[in-house]
Amino acid sequence: MNPAPPDLSLPRTQKRSDGNLFWIIGQGIRMTGMPAFAPTHTEDEIWKMVAFVRHLPNLTQEERSRLTVKEKSEEQDQDR
């Protein structure tokens, strides 16, 4: 992607308030690959995304592996 997506586990993202992350996830960021999730997701789902972003710096190796496996299977589905 151009611009490249940021590493959301970095302090730059983690220092943002929960409310700011909620707004960004809900509204997206124009002219980037960051879509707005508010039109297709409930507030509760967006809050869960905020919680996931908060958990990123503490992902276990098992969690990383599960995400990577899912990512690869989704890529294969898109290629079909």
PyMOL Python script that loads the backbone (N, CA, C, O; Angstrom):
from pymol import cmd

cmd.read_pdbstr("""\
ATOM      1  N   MET A   1       0.842  -1.183   0.000  1.00  0.00           N
ATOM      2  CA  MET A   1       0.000   0.000   0.000  1.00  0.00           C
ATOM      3  C   MET A   1       0.887   1.246   0.000  1.00  0.00           C
ATOM      4  O   MET A   1       2.009   1.235   0.507  1.00  0.00           O
ATOM      5  N   ASN A   2       0.368   2.276  -0.562  1.00  0.00           N
ATOM      6  CA  ASN A   2       1.089   3.536  -0.581  1.00  0.00           C
ATOM      7  C   ASN A   2       0.109   4.641  -0.182  1.00  0.00           C
ATOM      8  O   ASN A   2      -0.834   4.913  -0.924  1.00  0.00           O
ATOM      9  N   PRO A   3       0.306   5.274   0.956  1.00  0.00           N
ATOM     10  CA  PRO A   3       1.421   5.112   1.880  1.00  0.00           C
ATOM     11  C   PRO A   3       1.313   3.796   2.653  1.00  0.00           C
ATOM     12  O   PRO A   3       0.233   3.226   2.807  1.00  0.00           O
ATOM     13  N   ALA A   4       2.461   3.339   3.129  1.00  0.00           N
ATOM     14  CA  ALA A   4       2.500   2.093   3.889  1.00  0.00           C
ATOM     15  C   ALA A   4       1.715   2.248   5.186  1.00  0.00           C
ATOM     16  O   ALA A   4       1.762   3.304   5.817  1.00  0.00           O
ATOM     17  N   PRO A   5       0.994   1.205   5.589  1.00  0.00           N
ATOM     18  CA  PRO A   5       0.248   1.309   6.846  1.00  0.00           C
ATOM     19  C   PRO A   5       1.206   1.364   8.033  1.00  0.00           C
ATOM     20  O   PRO A   5       2.254   0.719   8.019  1.00  0.00           O
ATOM     21  N   PRO A   6       0.849   2.127   9.051  1.00  0.00           N
ATOM     22  CA  PRO A   6       1.737   2.239  10.213  1.00  0.00           C
ATOM     23  C   PRO A   6       1.666   0.989  11.088  1.00  0.00           C
ATOM     24  O   PRO A   6       0.707   0.220  11.026  1.00  0.00           O
ATOM     25  N   ASP A   7       2.682   0.809  11.888  1.00  0.00           N
ATOM     26  CA  ASP A   7       2.692  -0.257  12.892  1.00  0.00           C
ATOM     27  C   ASP A   7       1.887   0.274  14.077  1.00  0.00           C
ATOM     28  O   ASP A   7       2.347   1.156  14.802  1.00  0.00           O
ATOM     29  N   LEU A   8       0.702  -0.260  14.267  1.00  0.00           N
ATOM     30  CA  LEU A   8      -0.205   0.266  15.289  1.00  0.00           C
ATOM     31  C   LEU A   8       0.217  -0.072  16.711  1.00  0.00           C
ATOM     32  O   LEU A   8      -0.396   0.402  17.667  1.00  0.00           O
ATOM     33  N   SER A   9       1.248  -0.878  16.858  1.00  0.00           N
ATOM     34  CA  SER A   9       1.735  -1.198  18.201  1.00  0.00           C
ATOM     35  C   SER A   9       2.767  -0.185  18.703  1.00  0.00           C
ATOM     36  O   SER A   9       3.164  -0.222  19.868  1.00  0.00           O
ATOM     37  N   LEU A  10       3.193   0.708  17.829  1.00  0.00           N
ATOM     38  CA  LEU A  10       4.214   1.690  18.211  1.00  0.00           C
ATOM     39  C   LEU A  10       3.653   2.751  19.163  1.00  0.00           C
ATOM     40  O   LEU A  10       2.457   3.038  19.140  1.00  0.00           O
ATOM     41  N   PRO A  11       4.518   3.329  19.996  1.00  0.00           N
ATOM     42  CA  PRO A  11       4.072   4.349  20.957  1.00  0.00           C
ATOM     43  C   PRO A  11       3.309   5.506  20.313  1.00  0.00           C
ATOM     44  O   PRO A  11       2.407   6.070  20.932  1.00  0.00           O
ATOM     45  N   ARG A  12       3.655   5.858  19.099  1.00  0.00           N
ATOM     46  CA  ARG A  12       2.993   6.973  18.409  1.00  0.00           C
ATOM     47  C   ARG A  12       1.475   6.748  18.335  1.00  0.00           C
ATOM     48  O   ARG A  12       0.693   7.681  18.513  1.00  0.00           O
ATOM     49  N   THR A  13       1.082   5.526  18.075  1.00  0.00           N
ATOM     50  CA  THR A  13      -0.348   5.196  18.035  1.00  0.00           C
ATOM     51  C   THR A  13      -0.879   4.946  19.430  1.00  0.00           C
ATOM     52  O   THR A  13      -1.969   5.402  19.774  1.00  0.00           O
ATOM     53  N   GLN A  14      -0.123   4.230  20.231  1.00  0.00           N
ATOM     54  CA  GLN A  14      -0.585   3.830  21.558  1.00  0.00           C
ATOM     55  C   GLN A  14      -0.790   5.017  22.499  1.00  0.00           C
ATOM     56  O   GLN A  14      -1.541   4.908  23.468  1.00  0.00           O
ATOM     57  N   LYS A  15      -0.134   6.145  22.230  1.00  0.00           N
ATOM     58  CA  LYS A  15      -0.311   7.304  23.122  1.00  0.00           C
ATOM     59  C   LYS A  15      -1.604   8.069  22.838  1.00  0.00           C
ATOM     60  O   LYS A  15      -1.989   8.948  23.610  1.00  0.00           O
ATOM     61  N   ARG A  16      -2.277   7.736  21.730  1.00  0.00           N
ATOM     62  CA  ARG A  16      -3.552   8.396  21.423  1.00  0.00           C
ATOM     63  C   ARG A  16      -4.614   7.958  22.434  1.00  0.00           C
ATOM     64  O   ARG A  16      -4.542   6.860  22.987  1.00  0.00           O
ATOM     65  N   SER A  17      -5.577   8.810  22.664  1.00  0.00           N
ATOM     66  CA  SER A  17      -6.662   8.460  23.593  1.00  0.00           C
ATOM     67  C   SER A  17      -7.584   7.425  22.944  1.00  0.00           C
ATOM     68  O   SER A  17      -7.620   7.294  21.721  1.00  0.00           O
ATOM     69  N   ASP A  18      -8.322   6.700  23.769  1.00  0.00           N
ATOM     70  CA  ASP A  18      -9.284   5.740  23.247  1.00  0.00           C
ATOM     71  C   ASP A  18     -10.305   6.437  22.348  1.00  0.00           C
ATOM     72  O   ASP A  18     -10.685   5.917  21.300  1.00  0.00           O
ATOM     73  N   GLY A  19     -10.735   7.608  22.771  1.00  0.00           N
ATOM     74  CA  GLY A  19     -11.712   8.364  21.979  1.00  0.00           C
ATOM     75  C   GLY A  19     -11.164   8.740  20.616  1.00  0.00           C
ATOM     76  O   GLY A  19     -11.889   8.692  19.623  1.00  0.00           O
ATOM     77  N   ASN A  20      -9.890   9.114  20.554  1.00  0.00           N
ATOM     78  CA  ASN A  20      -9.268   9.472  19.280  1.00  0.00           C
ATOM     79  C   ASN A  20      -9.163   8.247  18.381  1.00  0.00           C
ATOM     80  O   ASN A  20      -9.438   8.334  17.184  1.00  0.00           O
ATOM     81  N   LEU A  21      -8.772   7.113  18.940  1.00  0.00           N
ATOM     82  CA  LEU A  21      -8.706   5.880  18.149  1.00  0.00           C
ATOM     83  C   LEU A  21     -10.098   5.486  17.653  1.00  0.00           C
ATOM     84  O   LEU A  21     -10.255   5.062  16.508  1.00  0.00           O
ATOM     85  N   PHE A  22     -11.097   5.625  18.509  1.00  0.00           N
ATOM     86  CA  PHE A  22     -12.478   5.323  18.122  1.00  0.00           C
ATOM     87  C   PHE A  22     -12.885   6.177  16.927  1.00  0.00           C
ATOM     88  O   PHE A  22     -13.471   5.675  15.968  1.00  0.00           O
ATOM     89  N   TRP A  23     -12.574   7.463  16.989  1.00  0.00           N
ATOM     90  CA  TRP A  23     -12.935   8.377  15.901  1.00  0.00           C
ATOM     91  C   TRP A  23     -12.212   8.000  14.617  1.00  0.00           C
ATOM     92  O   TRP A  23     -12.828   7.949  13.553  1.00  0.00           O
ATOM     93  N   ILE A  24     -10.922   7.736  14.704  1.00  0.00           N
ATOM     94  CA  ILE A  24     -10.144   7.381  13.514  1.00  0.00           C
ATOM     95  C   ILE A  24     -10.673   6.088  12.888  1.00  0.00           C
ATOM     96  O   ILE A  24     -10.844   6.012  11.671  1.00  0.00           O
ATOM     97  N   ILE A  25     -10.927   5.088  13.705  1.00  0.00           N
ATOM     98  CA  ILE A  25     -11.437   3.820  13.183  1.00  0.00           C
ATOM     99  C   ILE A  25     -12.821   4.024  12.575  1.00  0.00           C
ATOM    100  O   ILE A  25     -13.121   3.472  11.517  1.00  0.00           O
ATOM    101  N   GLY A  26     -13.646   4.796  13.220  1.00  0.00           N
ATOM    102  CA  GLY A  26     -14.997   5.032  12.722  1.00  0.00           C
ATOM    103  C   GLY A  26     -15.049   5.871  11.462  1.00  0.00           C
ATOM    104  O   GLY A  26     -15.818   5.575  10.548  1.00  0.00           O
ATOM    105  N   GLN A  27     -14.235   6.920  11.405  1.00  0.00           N
ATOM    106  CA  GLN A  27     -14.301   7.875  10.303  1.00  0.00           C
ATOM    107  C   GLN A  27     -13.291   7.611   9.192  1.00  0.00           C
ATOM    108  O   GLN A  27     -13.460   8.095   8.073  1.00  0.00           O
ATOM    109  N   GLY A  28     -12.246   6.850   9.492  1.00  0.00           N
ATOM    110  CA  GLY A  28     -11.201   6.611   8.503  1.00  0.00           C
ATOM    111  C   GLY A  28     -10.296   7.828   8.346  1.00  0.00           C
ATOM    112  O   GLY A  28     -10.465   8.836   9.032  1.00  0.00           O
ATOM    113  N   ILE A  29      -9.352   7.721   7.449  1.00  0.00           N
ATOM    114  CA  ILE A  29      -8.440   8.824   7.163  1.00  0.00           C
ATOM    115  C   ILE A  29      -8.425   9.021   5.651  1.00  0.00           C
ATOM    116  O   ILE A  29      -8.011   8.134   4.904  1.00  0.00           O
ATOM    117  N   ARG A  30      -8.872  10.169   5.216  1.00  0.00           N
ATOM    118  CA  ARG A  30      -8.937  10.464   3.777  1.00  0.00           C
ATOM    119  C   ARG A  30      -7.574  10.341   3.116  1.00  0.00           C
ATOM    120  O   ARG A  30      -6.535  10.598   3.724  1.00  0.00           O
ATOM    121  N   MET A  31      -7.612   9.944   1.861  1.00  0.00           N
ATOM    122  CA  MET A  31      -6.423   9.863   1.016  1.00  0.00           C
ATOM    123  C   MET A  31      -5.411   8.829   1.512  1.00  0.00           C
ATOM    124  O   MET A  31      -4.225   8.910   1.191  1.00  0.00           O
ATOM    125  N   THR A  32      -5.884   7.857   2.296  1.00  0.00           N
ATOM    126  CA  THR A  32      -5.023   6.763   2.757  1.00  0.00           C
ATOM    127  C   THR A  32      -5.792   5.459   2.571  1.00  0.00           C
ATOM    128  O   THR A  32      -6.924   5.461   2.087  1.00  0.00           O
ATOM    129  N   GLY A  33      -5.190   4.379   2.945  1.00  0.00           N
ATOM    130  CA  GLY A  33      -5.857   3.084   2.880  1.00  0.00           C
ATOM    131  C   GLY A  33      -6.722   2.801   4.098  1.00  0.00           C
ATOM    132  O   GLY A  33      -7.220   1.686   4.254  1.00  0.00           O
ATOM    133  N   MET A  34      -6.911   3.805   4.976  1.00  0.00           N
ATOM    134  CA  MET A  34      -7.687   3.608   6.197  1.00  0.00           C
ATOM    135  C   MET A  34      -9.157   3.907   5.936  1.00  0.00           C
ATOM    136  O   MET A  34      -9.545   5.072   5.846  1.00  0.00           O
ATOM    137  N   PRO A  35      -9.990   2.852   5.813  1.00  0.00           N
ATOM    138  CA  PRO A  35     -11.411   3.085   5.546  1.00  0.00           C
ATOM    139  C   PRO A  35     -12.162   3.516   6.800  1.00  0.00           C
ATOM    140  O   PRO A  35     -11.668   3.385   7.920  1.00  0.00           O
ATOM    141  N   ALA A  36     -13.360   4.031   6.584  1.00  0.00           N
ATOM    142  CA  ALA A  36     -14.259   4.373   7.689  1.00  0.00           C
ATOM    143  C   ALA A  36     -15.084   3.133   8.021  1.00  0.00           C
ATOM    144  O   ALA A  36     -15.767   2.593   7.151  1.00  0.00           O
ATOM    145  N   PHE A  37     -15.025   2.681   9.267  1.00  0.00           N
ATOM    146  CA  PHE A  37     -15.769   1.498   9.672  1.00  0.00           C
ATOM    147  C   PHE A  37     -17.143   1.819  10.236  1.00  0.00           C
ATOM    148  O   PHE A  37     -17.968   0.916  10.373  1.00  0.00           O
ATOM    149  N   ALA A  38     -17.418   3.087  10.570  1.00  0.00           N
ATOM    150  CA  ALA A  38     -18.708   3.441  11.163  1.00  0.00           C
ATOM    151  C   ALA A  38     -19.904   3.102  10.275  1.00  0.00           C
ATOM    152  O   ALA A  38     -20.947   2.703  10.794  1.00  0.00           O
ATOM    153  N   PRO A  39     -19.788   3.247   8.956  1.00  0.00           N
ATOM    154  CA  PRO A  39     -20.955   2.912   8.131  1.00  0.00           C
ATOM    155  C   PRO A  39     -21.316   1.423   8.128  1.00  0.00           C
ATOM    156  O   PRO A  39     -22.455   1.070   7.822  1.00  0.00           O
ATOM    157  N   THR A  40     -20.368   0.552   8.462  1.00  0.00           N
ATOM    158  CA  THR A  40     -20.611  -0.885   8.352  1.00  0.00           C
ATOM    159  C   THR A  40     -20.487  -1.647   9.670  1.00  0.00           C
ATOM    160  O   THR A  40     -20.733  -2.852   9.715  1.00  0.00           O
ATOM    161  N   HIS A  41     -20.108  -0.948  10.743  1.00  0.00           N
ATOM    162  CA  HIS A  41     -19.901  -1.605  12.034  1.00  0.00           C
ATOM    163  C   HIS A  41     -20.602  -0.819  13.143  1.00  0.00           C
ATOM    164  O   HIS A  41     -20.756   0.399  13.057  1.00  0.00           O
ATOM    165  N   THR A  42     -21.021  -1.536  14.177  1.00  0.00           N
ATOM    166  CA  THR A  42     -21.672  -0.886  15.318  1.00  0.00           C
ATOM    167  C   THR A  42     -20.621  -0.200  16.189  1.00  0.00           C
ATOM    168  O   THR A  42     -19.425  -0.464  16.060  1.00  0.00           O
ATOM    169  N   GLU A  43     -21.078   0.680  17.075  1.00  0.00           N
ATOM    170  CA  GLU A  43     -20.159   1.330  18.012  1.00  0.00           C
ATOM    171  C   GLU A  43     -19.454   0.287  18.877  1.00  0.00           C
ATOM    172  O   GLU A  43     -18.263   0.412  19.160  1.00  0.00           O
ATOM    173  N   ASP A  44     -20.186  -0.730  19.292  1.00  0.00           N
ATOM    174  CA  ASP A  44     -19.591  -1.787  20.114  1.00  0.00           C
ATOM    175  C   ASP A  44     -18.452  -2.484  19.366  1.00  0.00           C
ATOM    176  O   ASP A  44     -17.406  -2.769  19.948  1.00  0.00           O
ATOM    177  N   GLU A  45     -18.657  -2.757  18.081  1.00  0.00           N
ATOM    178  CA  GLU A  45     -17.605  -3.393  17.278  1.00  0.00           C
ATOM    179  C   GLU A  45     -16.387  -2.479  17.142  1.00  0.00           C
ATOM    180  O   GLU A  45     -15.250  -2.949  17.178  1.00  0.00           O
ATOM    181  N   ILE A  46     -16.619  -1.195  16.989  1.00  0.00           N
ATOM    182  CA  ILE A  46     -15.505  -0.247  16.873  1.00  0.00           C
ATOM    183  C   ILE A  46     -14.744  -0.167  18.186  1.00  0.00           C
ATOM    184  O   ILE A  46     -13.516  -0.094  18.179  1.00  0.00           O
ATOM    185  N   TRP A  47     -15.453  -0.179  19.325  1.00  0.00           N
ATOM    186  CA  TRP A  47     -14.767  -0.191  20.623  1.00  0.00           C
ATOM    187  C   TRP A  47     -13.916  -1.449  20.774  1.00  0.00           C
ATOM    188  O   TRP A  47     -12.846  -1.411  21.380  1.00  0.00           O
ATOM    189  N   LYS A  48     -14.392  -2.561  20.223  1.00  0.00           N
ATOM    190  CA  LYS A  48     -13.599  -3.793  20.264  1.00  0.00           C
ATOM    191  C   LYS A  48     -12.331  -3.645  19.413  1.00  0.00           C
ATOM    192  O   LYS A  48     -11.284  -4.194  19.756  1.00  0.00           O
ATOM    193  N   MET A  49     -12.427  -2.906  18.312  1.00  0.00           N
ATOM    194  CA  MET A  49     -11.242  -2.641  17.489  1.00  0.00           C
ATOM    195  C   MET A  49     -10.250  -1.773  18.264  1.00  0.00           C
ATOM    196  O   MET A  49      -9.040  -1.990  18.188  1.00  0.00           O
ATOM    197  N   VAL A  50     -10.762  -0.792  19.009  1.00  0.00           N
ATOM    198  CA  VAL A  50      -9.887   0.041  19.849  1.00  0.00           C
ATOM    199  C   VAL A  50      -9.170  -0.854  20.857  1.00  0.00           C
ATOM    200  O   VAL A  50      -7.965  -0.718  21.066  1.00  0.00           O
ATOM    201  N   ALA A  51      -9.909  -1.763  21.478  1.00  0.00           N
ATOM    202  CA  ALA A  51      -9.297  -2.684  22.450  1.00  0.00           C
ATOM    203  C   ALA A  51      -8.240  -3.552  21.775  1.00  0.00           C
ATOM    204  O   ALA A  51      -7.204  -3.836  22.376  1.00  0.00           O
ATOM    205  N   PHE A  52      -8.483  -3.974  20.544  1.00  0.00           N
ATOM    206  CA  PHE A  52      -7.506  -4.781  19.816  1.00  0.00           C
ATOM    207  C   PHE A  52      -6.234  -3.970  19.548  1.00  0.00           C
ATOM    208  O   PHE A  52      -5.124  -4.473  19.724  1.00  0.00           O
ATOM    209  N   VAL A  53      -6.399  -2.730  19.126  1.00  0.00           N
ATOM    210  CA  VAL A  53      -5.225  -1.868  18.883  1.00  0.00           C
ATOM    211  C   VAL A  53      -4.433  -1.709  20.178  1.00  0.00           C
ATOM    212  O   VAL A  53      -3.202  -1.733  20.156  1.00  0.00           O
ATOM    213  N   ARG A  54      -5.118  -1.548  21.292  1.00  0.00           N
ATOM    214  CA  ARG A  54      -4.439  -1.431  22.591  1.00  0.00           C
ATOM    215  C   ARG A  54      -3.671  -2.700  22.946  1.00  0.00           C
ATOM    216  O   ARG A  54      -2.630  -2.635  23.601  1.00  0.00           O
ATOM    217  N   HIS A  55      -4.177  -3.847  22.521  1.00  0.00           N
ATOM    218  CA  HIS A  55      -3.546  -5.135  22.843  1.00  0.00           C
ATOM    219  C   HIS A  55      -2.357  -5.458  21.929  1.00  0.00           C
ATOM    220  O   HIS A  55      -1.540  -6.313  22.271  1.00  0.00           O
ATOM    221  N   LEU A  56      -2.247  -4.802  20.794  1.00  0.00           N
ATOM    222  CA  LEU A  56      -1.200  -5.134  19.819  1.00  0.00           C
ATOM    223  C   LEU A  56       0.215  -5.209  20.393  1.00  0.00           C
ATOM    224  O   LEU A  56       0.941  -6.146  20.062  1.00  0.00           O
ATOM    225  N   PRO A  57       0.643  -4.262  21.240  1.00  0.00           N
ATOM    226  CA  PRO A  57       2.018  -4.364  21.754  1.00  0.00           C
ATOM    227  C   PRO A  57       2.247  -5.617  22.607  1.00  0.00           C
ATOM    228  O   PRO A  57       3.390  -6.012  22.834  1.00  0.00           O
ATOM    229  N   ASN A  58       1.168  -6.239  23.077  1.00  0.00           N
ATOM    230  CA  ASN A  58       1.286  -7.395  23.964  1.00  0.00           C
ATOM    231  C   ASN A  58       0.884  -8.710  23.313  1.00  0.00           C
ATOM    232  O   ASN A  58       0.657  -9.697  24.012  1.00  0.00           O
ATOM    233  N   LEU A  59       0.792  -8.740  21.985  1.00  0.00           N
ATOM    234  CA  LEU A  59       0.408  -9.970  21.305  1.00  0.00           C
ATOM    235  C   LEU A  59       1.398 -11.082  21.621  1.00  0.00           C
ATOM    236  O   LEU A  59       2.612 -10.878  21.603  1.00  0.00           O
ATOM    237  N   THR A  60       0.869 -12.239  21.904  1.00  0.00           N
ATOM    238  CA  THR A  60       1.734 -13.394  22.118  1.00  0.00           C
ATOM    239  C   THR A  60       2.136 -13.951  20.754  1.00  0.00           C
ATOM    240  O   THR A  60       1.540 -13.603  19.735  1.00  0.00           O
ATOM    241  N   GLN A  61       3.134 -14.803  20.741  1.00  0.00           N
ATOM    242  CA  GLN A  61       3.554 -15.429  19.489  1.00  0.00           C
ATOM    243  C   GLN A  61       2.416 -16.264  18.897  1.00  0.00           C
ATOM    244  O   GLN A  61       2.240 -16.302  17.679  1.00  0.00           O
ATOM    245  N   GLU A  62       1.648 -16.929  19.754  1.00  0.00           N
ATOM    246  CA  GLU A  62       0.509 -17.721  19.278  1.00  0.00           C
ATOM    247  C   GLU A  62      -0.530 -16.830  18.596  1.00  0.00           C
ATOM    248  O   GLU A  62      -1.058 -17.182  17.541  1.00  0.00           O
ATOM    249  N   GLU A  63      -0.824 -15.669  19.205  1.00  0.00           N
ATOM    250  CA  GLU A  63      -1.788 -14.743  18.601  1.00  0.00           C
ATOM    251  C   GLU A  63      -1.280 -14.233  17.259  1.00  0.00           C
ATOM    252  O   GLU A  63      -2.041 -14.154  16.295  1.00  0.00           O
ATOM    253  N   ARG A  64       0.001 -13.888  17.192  1.00  0.00           N
ATOM    254  CA  ARG A  64       0.591 -13.439  15.920  1.00  0.00           C
ATOM    255  C   ARG A  64       0.470 -14.519  14.853  1.00  0.00           C
ATOM    256  O   ARG A  64       0.132 -14.233  13.704  1.00  0.00           O
ATOM    257  N   SER A  65       0.747 -15.761  15.240  1.00  0.00           N
ATOM    258  CA  SER A  65       0.662 -16.879  14.292  1.00  0.00           C
ATOM    259  C   SER A  65      -0.763 -17.038  13.786  1.00  0.00           C
ATOM    260  O   SER A  65      -0.974 -17.236  12.589  1.00  0.00           O
ATOM    261  N   ARG A  66      -1.740 -16.954  14.677  1.00  0.00           N
ATOM    262  CA  ARG A  66      -3.140 -17.098  14.261  1.00  0.00           C
ATOM    263  C   ARG A  66      -3.541 -15.986  13.301  1.00  0.00           C
ATOM    264  O   ARG A  66      -4.261 -16.235  12.334  1.00  0.00           O
ATOM    265  N   LEU A  67      -3.088 -14.772  13.553  1.00  0.00           N
ATOM    266  CA  LEU A  67      -3.403 -13.660  12.655  1.00  0.00           C
ATOM    267  C   LEU A  67      -2.745 -13.859  11.299  1.00  0.00           C
ATOM    268  O   LEU A  67      -3.360 -13.585  10.268  1.00  0.00           O
ATOM    269  N   THR A  68      -1.520 -14.327  11.284  1.00  0.00           N
ATOM    270  CA  THR A  68      -0.794 -14.541  10.039  1.00  0.00           C
ATOM    271  C   THR A  68      -1.454 -15.643   9.215  1.00  0.00           C
ATOM    272  O   THR A  68      -1.588 -15.507   7.999  1.00  0.00           O
ATOM    273  N   VAL A  69      -1.864 -16.720   9.858  1.00  0.00           N
ATOM    274  CA  VAL A  69      -2.539 -17.811   9.157  1.00  0.00           C
ATOM    275  C   VAL A  69      -3.836 -17.305   8.550  1.00  0.00           C
ATOM    276  O   VAL A  69      -4.137 -17.609   7.396  1.00  0.00           O
ATOM    277  N   LYS A  70      -4.603 -16.543   9.305  1.00  0.00           N
ATOM    278  CA  LYS A  70      -5.865 -16.012   8.796  1.00  0.00           C
ATOM    279  C   LYS A  70      -5.607 -15.076   7.624  1.00  0.00           C
ATOM    280  O   LYS A  70      -6.321 -15.118   6.622  1.00  0.00           O
ATOM    281  N   GLU A  71      -4.587 -14.229   7.749  1.00  0.00           N
ATOM    282  CA  GLU A  71      -4.236 -13.292   6.693  1.00  0.00           C
ATOM    283  C   GLU A  71      -3.929 -14.040   5.397  1.00  0.00           C
ATOM    284  O   GLU A  71      -4.409 -13.653   4.331  1.00  0.00           O
ATOM    285  N   LYS A  72      -3.137 -15.101   5.480  1.00  0.00           N
ATOM    286  CA  LYS A  72      -2.762 -15.868   4.297  1.00  0.00           C
ATOM    287  C   LYS A  72      -3.973 -16.533   3.664  1.00  0.00           C
ATOM    288  O   LYS A  72      -4.081 -16.568   2.439  1.00  0.00           O
ATOM    289  N   SER A  73      -4.888 -17.063   4.473  1.00  0.00           N
ATOM    290  CA  SER A  73      -6.066 -17.713   3.907  1.00  0.00           C
ATOM    291  C   SER A  73      -6.986 -16.681   3.249  1.00  0.00           C
ATOM    292  O   SER A  73      -7.627 -16.987   2.243  1.00  0.00           O
ATOM    293  N   GLU A  74      -7.059 -15.488   3.788  1.00  0.00           N
ATOM    294  CA  GLU A  74      -7.877 -14.428   3.175  1.00  0.00           C
ATOM    295  C   GLU A  74      -7.274 -14.002   1.846  1.00  0.00           C
ATOM    296  O   GLU A  74      -8.010 -13.724   0.899  1.00  0.00           O
ATOM    297  N   GLU A  75      -5.936 -13.943   1.756  1.00  0.00           N
ATOM    298  CA  GLU A  75      -5.272 -13.597   0.489  1.00  0.00           C
ATOM    299  C   GLU A  75      -5.566 -14.651  -0.564  1.00  0.00           C
ATOM    300  O   GLU A  75      -5.804 -14.316  -1.725  1.00  0.00           O
ATOM    301  N   GLN A  76      -5.554 -15.908  -0.181  1.00  0.00           N
ATOM    302  CA  GLN A  76      -5.832 -16.992  -1.120  1.00  0.00           C
ATOM    303  C   GLN A  76      -7.277 -16.906  -1.608  1.00  0.00           C
ATOM    304  O   GLN A  76      -7.544 -17.152  -2.784  1.00  0.00           O
ATOM    305  N   ASP A  77      -8.202 -16.563  -0.732  1.00  0.00           N
ATOM    306  CA  ASP A  77      -9.602 -16.412  -1.122  1.00  0.00           C
ATOM    307  C   ASP A  77      -9.763 -15.291  -2.128  1.00  0.00           C
ATOM    308  O   ASP A  77     -10.568 -15.400  -3.053  1.00  0.00           O
ATOM    309  N   GLN A  78      -9.006 -14.207  -1.960  1.00  0.00           N
ATOM    310  CA  GLN A  78      -9.113 -13.063  -2.880  1.00  0.00           C
ATOM    311  C   GLN A  78      -8.531 -13.384  -4.250  1.00  0.00           C
ATOM    312  O   GLN A  78      -8.963 -12.817  -5.253  1.00  0.00           O
ATOM    313  N   ASP A  79      -7.555 -14.289  -4.304  1.00  0.00           N
ATOM    314  CA  ASP A  79      -6.929 -14.659  -5.562  1.00  0.00           C
ATOM    315  C   ASP A  79      -7.844 -15.516  -6.440  1.00  0.00           C
ATOM    316  O   ASP A  79      -7.618 -15.630  -7.645  1.00  0.00           O
ATOM    317  N   ARG A  80      -8.861 -16.110  -5.848  1.00  0.00           N
ATOM    318  CA  ARG A  80      -9.756 -17.002  -6.609  1.00  0.00           C
ATOM    319  C   ARG A  80     -10.752 -16.254  -7.425  1.00  0.00           C
ATOM    320  O   ARG A  80     -11.567 -16.865  -8.116  1.00  0.00           O
TER     321      ARG A  80
END
""", "prot")
cmd.dss("prot")
cmd.show_as("cartoon", "prot")
cmd.util.cbc("prot")
cmd.orient("prot")
